[in-house]
């Protein structure tokens, strides 16, 4: 099998010739640690794809909402946010250009930040440069203050993400979308608020991926996640699901049961353990243990989340090769 055929077999619940692997890293300037853009980012992606020798070519979400003037009220948020989505056009062009230069035997996967992330990032980009935590706090506070103007802006952003998701598949010719949902943390929203304010938008984007003919991988991120928020409605639109096994009380086997047999992605912690610390033989041993405990069917080896930009690629390759030989 080619890498693409191996991934598709795993996502469709068929028996692959070896376990496929999904690992990714952030592409940062080594000196400034700023996110790489344009040709620098394309070159970094292609170098990583070659050197990692994995099954996926996961294209990162490099273009974000630009900075705005200070947002002080929900009405101000509605006035400023979601009106200019040209950064999504730049992301699409980036994916289209990169995809043309990527080995066609790899499974091409485009990243999308979920609706919740896409809506709090503008707070991080405005004058005060708030942190991720502060952005989420402001987002939840504004929704409780006056939900109507906030939801109007969120729908505009969702509509843009739906268009971008479909364009990933139809125009950039990607095979699937990696949808990163970050609203699971119980720090910012109650279960009821999450269901009311975020879930309907998430499902619209995931449905757009499926309608365009792409595979949808749901990534559940952040700490203190209420996994019950990601229910059968999410599972119905996901072909593969990845979450922080080491951050929430849900094992790979529990996840297979929770998500009704959907393909599970993971096994390694992304910030500690053998994949980060080595040695290579410990990595290979851990791969054998993970697959031995979970099984070969409906499984893709991966990590809880994106790996550090200084990840030791020798250790990553050890994991990928061992899985592929099982």
Phi and psi in degrees as a GROMACS rama.xvg file:
@    title "Ramachandran Plot"
@    xaxis  label "Phi"
@    yaxis  label "Psi"
@TYPE xy
-74.9438  168.786  UNK-2
-58.42  -43.2939  UNK-3
-62.4318  -44.7652  UNK-4
-63.2002  -38.1012  UNK-5
-64.1354  -43.5589  UNK-6
-65.3102  -46.0985  UNK-7
-62.2206  -40.3666  UNK-8
-59.3819  -44.1398  UNK-9
-65.7025  -42.0825  UNK-10
-67.263  -28.3065  UNK-11
-94.559  7.50468  UNK-12
77.2006  16.6293  UNK-13
-95.8191  169.528  UNK-14
-83.8314  115.754  UNK-15
-82.3802  167.513  UNK-16
-78.1525  -10.767  UNK-17
-168.151  162.246  UNK-18
-75.3251  121.15  UNK-19
-75.164  162.478  UNK-20
-131.764  141.991  UNK-21
-125.06  105.389  UNK-22
-129.544  146.135  UNK-23
-145.137  160.168  UNK-24
-132.063  161.637  UNK-25
-81.7956  142.441  UNK-26
-105.604  105.02  UNK-27
-123.441  152.789  UNK-28
-64.9464  127.216  UNK-29
-62.9048  -24.8389  UNK-30
-92.8746  -49.8274  UNK-31
-90.2075  -16.7808  UNK-32
64.1535  15.3513  UNK-33
-77.4091  152.987  UNK-34
-65.6147  130.729  UNK-35
-73.9213  144.861  UNK-36
-132.951  166.77  UNK-37
60.6428  -142.095  UNK-38
-63.8888  -32.5889  UNK-39
-60.5263  -41.7587  UNK-40
-70.2656  -40.8312  UNK-41
-59.5462  -45.7472  UNK-42
-61.8035  -40.9395  UNK-43
-67.1529  -41.1831  UNK-44
-58.6249  -51.201  UNK-45
-62.9913  -39.62  UNK-46
-61.7182  -43.7148  UNK-47
-64.3945  -43.8745  UNK-48
-58.3652  -42.6535  UNK-49
-66.8128  -47.4669  UNK-50
-75.8316  -32.1513  UNK-51
-73.4131  -31.9264  UNK-52
57.366  39.1553  UNK-53
-89.4163  -170.279  UNK-54
-98.9407  -19.8874  UNK-55
-108.935  148.288  UNK-56
-113.827  91.2728  UNK-57
-90.8116  116.325  UNK-58
-91.7489  122.4  UNK-59
-73.6525  159.969  UNK-60
-91.0369  92.8323  UNK-61
-93.5568  -20.2318  UNK-62
-107.737  123.145  UNK-63
-115.87  168.024  UNK-64
-57.9184  135.137  UNK-65
-72.4636  167.866  UNK-66
-64.0903  149.707  UNK-67
-126.808  173.64  UNK-68
-68.2178  166.73  UNK-69
-62.7703  131.961  UNK-70
-97.9708  120.412  UNK-71
-112.942  -17.6819  UNK-72
-144.139  162.433  UNK-73
-58.0077  -37.1078  UNK-74
-65.0276  -38.0222  UNK-75
-65.7825  -37.7277  UNK-76
-60.3916  -46.464  UNK-77
-64.4306  -33.3195  UNK-78
-70.6294  -32.2996  UNK-79
-102.563  -29.7207  UNK-80
-102.4  136.052  UNK-81
84.0825  4.83412  UNK-82
-86.1282  -34.9147  UNK-83
-118.562  106.494  UNK-84
-110.568  26.1196  UNK-85
-64.2171  -23.1183  UNK-86
-63.2739  -27.174  UNK-87
-69.2821  -34.5122  UNK-88
-63.7056  -38.5027  UNK-89
-67.0006  -37.5319  UNK-90
-64.4023  -40.7037  UNK-91
-63.0669  -44.9604  UNK-92
-63.6125  -38.9911  UNK-93
-58.8445  -47.2936  UNK-94
-64.5075  -42.191  UNK-95
-61.4073  -44.6858  UNK-96
-66.0544  -44.3561  UNK-97
-67.4988  -40.5083  UNK-98
-60.8751  -36.3661  UNK-99
-65.7159  -22.8696  UNK-100
-101.052  1.50699  UNK-101
-97.1888  145.95  UNK-102
-52.0933  118.776  UNK-103
-67.2802  -12.0857  UNK-104
-80.5932  -9.02881  UNK-105
-86.4721  156.786  UNK-106
-84.7278  112.565  UNK-107
-82.5989  120.595  UNK-108
-127.343  120.682  UNK-109
-98.0957  134.97  UNK-110
-86.6848  139.64  UNK-111
-127.621  128.12  UNK-112
-71.3653  135.272  UNK-113
-64.7903  173.849  UNK-114
-59.452  -43.7516  UNK-115
-60.7173  -48.5809  UNK-116
-60.8203  -45.3106  UNK-117
-62.5264  -24.1031  UNK-118
-90.9027  -27.8964  UNK-119
-91.6169  -19.3413  UNK-120
-56.6183  -37.9401  UNK-121
-55.6552  -32.2039  UNK-122
-64.32  -34.4482  UNK-123
-72.5849  -24.1227  UNK-124
-93.7817  -12.5089  UNK-125
-77.9557  -177.692  UNK-126
-48.0088  -41.9125  UNK-127
-77.6431  -11.4955  UNK-128
53.2025  59.7908  UNK-129
-65.7386  156.47  UNK-130
-75.5133  170.398  UNK-131
-58.7895  -42.4554  UNK-132
-64.1649  -42.7074  UNK-133
-66.6867  -37.6478  UNK-134
-61.1875  -42.6976  UNK-135
-69.2486  -36.6703  UNK-136
-62.5379  -43.9679  UNK-137
-65.8255  -40.2344  UNK-138
-60.7354  -47.6158  UNK-139
-67.2845  -37.2965  UNK-140
-63.9163  -44.4403  UNK-141
-65.9062  -37.3531  UNK-142
-64.5805  -39.911  UNK-143
-71.204  -28.2285  UNK-144
-69.8822  -52.6502  UNK-145
-157.998  98.2576  UNK-146
-71.4767  -29.1483  UNK-147
-59.2341  -55.8561  UNK-148
-65.3529  -31.4228  UNK-149
-65.6509  -44.3064  UNK-150
-68.0064  -31.1761  UNK-151
-63.0098  -44.3208  UNK-152
-67.6283  -39.7992  UNK-153
-63.1545  -34.8847  UNK-154
-67.6235  -37.4199  UNK-155
-62.8818  -43.7377  UNK-156
-64.3135  -40.8924  UNK-157
-61.5737  -43.3632  UNK-158
-59.6343  -40.5724  UNK-159
-64.9649  -41.628  UNK-160
-65.4479  -36.1222  UNK-161
-63.164  -43.4264  UNK-162
-64.3632  -42.0604  UNK-163
-66.2027  -40.7879  UNK-164
-59.7336  -46.1431  UNK-165
-65.2225  -38.6065  UNK-166
-68.8358  -33.3865  UNK-167
-51.5011  -45.356  UNK-168
-80.0581  -49.0031  UNK-169
-82.4069  -33.5386  UNK-170
-103.307  -46.3789  UNK-171
-82.0873  -10.6637  UNK-172
63.603  35.3762  UNK-173
-78.2827  159.122  UNK-174
-87.8143  -25.6266  UNK-175
-164.138  177.244  UNK-176
-126.807  134.215  UNK-177
-98.8343  104.519  UNK-178
-98.2915  110.224  UNK-179
-92.9774  104.186  UNK-180
-95.3703  125.141  UNK-181
-119.853  9.39503  UNK-182
-88.8391  7.65783  UNK-183
-74.0561  -19.4077  UNK-184
-65.6369  131.137  UNK-185
-78.1225  1.37345  UNK-186
-68.0736  -31.1169  UNK-187
-111.849  -35.8917  UNK-188
-129.65  144.074  UNK-189
-75.3958  166.405  UNK-190
-57.7121  -42.3976  UNK-191
-65.3698  -40.8276  UNK-192
-65.9513  -39.8998  UNK-193
-62.313  -44.2653  UNK-194
-64.0766  -36.8799  UNK-195
-79.8488  -40.9864  UNK-196
-102.127  -19.8644  UNK-197
-123.275  -45.926  UNK-198
-51.4227  -47.5788  UNK-199
-58.2194  -35.9917  UNK-200
-70.9723  -43.23  UNK-201
-53.6808  -48.3043  UNK-202
-64.5856  -32.8499  UNK-203
-62.0579  -43.2744  UNK-204
-69.7366  -44.6723  UNK-205
-62.7952  -37.6999  UNK-206
-66.0118  -35.5137  UNK-207
-62.9006  -36.713  UNK-208
-61.7888  -47.8111  UNK-209
-66.6726  -40.4039  UNK-210
-64.5345  -30.2543  UNK-211
-78.762  -7.83341  UNK-212
94.0962  15.4788  UNK-213
-99.8318  162.887  UNK-214
-85.0703  142.078  UNK-215
-116.027  120.272  UNK-216
-108.562  120.62  UNK-217
-92.2898  121.718  UNK-218
-108.768  123.839  UNK-219
-107.27  118.269  UNK-220
-122.926  163.333  UNK-221
90.6013  171.133  UNK-222
-95.9532  166.511  UNK-223
51.2906  48.048  UNK-224
-83.6471  133.934  UNK-225
-85.6881  95.4923  UNK-226
-65.4616  -23.9155  UNK-227
-65.5874  -17.386  UNK-228
-64.4055  -27.8341  UNK-229
-97.6555  89.1908  UNK-230
-101.508  -160.162  UNK-231
-63.5632  -24.2134  UNK-232
-67.4343  -41.085  UNK-233
-67.5193  -45.6208  UNK-234
-59.5019  -35.3477  UNK-235
-63.8565  -26.3185  UNK-236
-103.811  0.157003  UNK-237
-106.515  138.314  UNK-238
-93.4087  -29.6289  UNK-239
-143.395  150.014  UNK-240
-134.963  132.764  UNK-241
-128.528  134.285  UNK-242
-148.271  172.621  UNK-243
-80.8153  86.1391  UNK-244
-56.2611  -33.0864  UNK-245
-89.8351  -1.33143  UNK-246
-111.122  -17.6466  UNK-247
-130.981  154.461  UNK-248
-79.6836  61.4343  UNK-249
-143.57  108.775  UNK-250
-73.3912  172.487  UNK-251
-58.4391  -44.3667  UNK-252
-65.9148  -40.3172  UNK-253
-63.5569  -37.7094  UNK-254
-66.179  -38.0206  UNK-255
-59.482  -39.4448  UNK-256
-71.5271  -44.5109  UNK-257
-62.7266  -40.7135  UNK-258
-96.4258  21.8454  UNK-259
56.1422  46.898  UNK-260
82.0637  5.72001  UNK-261
-66.3013  154.112  UNK-262
-61.2348  132.529  UNK-263
-104.321  139.899  UNK-264
-123.926  125.777  UNK-265
150.554  -154.946  UNK-266
129.221  -38.0706  UNK-267
-106.6  146.427  UNK-268
-72.6606  147.18  UNK-269
-94.4408  -6.79216  UNK-270
-127.524  0.810148  UNK-271
-161.623  173.703  UNK-272
90.7895  -172.322  UNK-273
-57.5613  -40.0236  UNK-274
-64.229  -29.0705  UNK-275
-92.6243  -41.0989  UNK-276
-101.613  -17.3983  UNK-277
75.2413  -166.332  UNK-278
-77.604  179.434  UNK-279
-60.5356  -39.3211  UNK-280
-64.6586  -34.8838  UNK-281
-66.1585  -36.6753  UNK-282
-62.0404  -48.7861  UNK-283
-62.9395  -39.1811  UNK-284
-62.9115  -41.0383  UNK-285
-66.4812  -37.8413  UNK-286
-59.761  -46.0608  UNK-287
-61.6592  -38.9209  UNK-288
-66.1246  -44.1775  UNK-289
-61.4119  -49.6337  UNK-290
-68.4724  -38.0552  UNK-291
-62.2569  -37.3179  UNK-292
-78.432  -34.5726  UNK-293
-93.8495  -42.0575  UNK-294
109.459  166.382  UNK-295
-86.8173  -27.6734  UNK-296
-86.6787  138.031  UNK-297
67.5029  34.2006  UNK-298
-140.702  137.677  UNK-299
-128.828  127.67  UNK-300
-70.9193  140.416  UNK-301
-168.612  -165.488  UNK-302
-121.266  168.322  UNK-303
-59.8008  -33.8099  UNK-304
-159.435  -174.451  UNK-305
-61.1987  138.61  UNK-306
-82.0549  162.597  UNK-307
-63.1137  153.011  UNK-308
-65.8286  -18.6926  UNK-309
-102.877  23.7248  UNK-310
-55.1957  137.655  UNK-311
-71.9742  109.495  UNK-312
-70.2942  -22.8687  UNK-313
-63.2005  -39.8838  UNK-314
-69.1445  -38.7233  UNK-315
-63.9719  -44.5763  UNK-316
-62.7635  -35.8283  UNK-317
-60.9539  -42.1729  UNK-318
-66.4416  -44.8871  UNK-319
-63.2897  -46.1545  UNK-320
-67.4314  -40.9932  UNK-321
-62.7548  -43.4852  UNK-322
-63.6838  -41.357  UNK-323
-65.4769  -24.4246  UNK-324
-90.0054  -2.17746  UNK-325
